[in-house]
Amino acid sequence: MNVVIDQNSGYCFGVEFAIKMAEDEMEDHGTLYCLGDIVHNGMEVKRLHEKGLRVISRDELRELKNCKVLIRAHGEPPETYQMALENNIELIDASCPVVLKLQNRVKHAYDQAKQQDGQIVIYGQKGHAEVIGLTGQTKDEAIIVSSEEDLEKIDFTKKVTLFSQTTKSTKGFYHIKELIEKRLREERNEFVTTDFNANDSICRQVSNREPQLRKFSKEHDVIVFVSGKKSSNGKALYNVCKSENPQSYFVENESEIDPNWFSGTDSIGICGATSTPMWLMEAISEYIEKYDLDVVNN
């Protein structure tokens, strides 16, 4: 049985950078607070907790003073920085550069929209850390849509400026874009509308993984997709694998593996989300290979 790890899977630049910053800080000063899970992967959060990383909520942040707090790759709204100033908190800002650039674009678009009686729409997951940071640039006035049903929140008599959470599906974004454009044309009884500005703000390091995973999924009999249950990127990429290979299985760690998945198979592919550490995929690979040897030896 051949077990192969997808070398294109694993941390994106932003997550890798944030974890490196956290580890460097803890090596020098021990315990470090982190606003929310540094990555949507329980196994990695546990590993970093053992090194001294303590995850806190926004409510807990309000009670802290005179300490250091890490801002993860997802970014934060302006109120977090203001709170840090008021409580003498030193922020170690590991916000992903792609997210920071998007925050600036959303802020600029919001300022323009206020002058033109327009509205900002963000294609993303409500409550997701990155989306909280993005809507914070609009004083929480941005409309969040994640499905066709959410489009009812939009006022189609007004101008619409659309952005996307950086880790969302490209296919999903363009589907939402087409639906909004259609509704705007219908509202105005126009063939083409100029009151719509759609911005594909999906991170290409993330979106490029979709075609790579489609190819990888076809190359193996069984796919084991490794990701934290909280990862929206993980859910999206797993669905990509499943669409190409019905024998695709989602696991958080080796304890969730069912050996029956591999009965009569020659090739097993292991892949993961942008929040999946390579060490975890390697552990899954070793577990499967050990199981194969045990079967042979017995």
Protein Blocks (a to p, Z undefined) as FASTA:
>chain_A
ZZdddfkgccdfklmmmmmmmmmmmmmnopaddehjfbacfklmmmmmmnopacddfklm
mmpghiaddddfkopafklmmmmmmnopacddfbdfklmmmmmmmmmmmmmmmmnopacd
ddddehiaklmmmmmmnoomaccdfbfklmmmpcfkbccdddddfkbcfklmmmmmmmmm
mmmmmmnopabdckbccddfbdfklmmmmmmmmmmmmmpmbdcddddfklmklmmmmmmm
mmmmmkbccdfbfklpcfklmgoiabdcddddfkbcfklmmmmmmmmmmmmmmmmmZZ
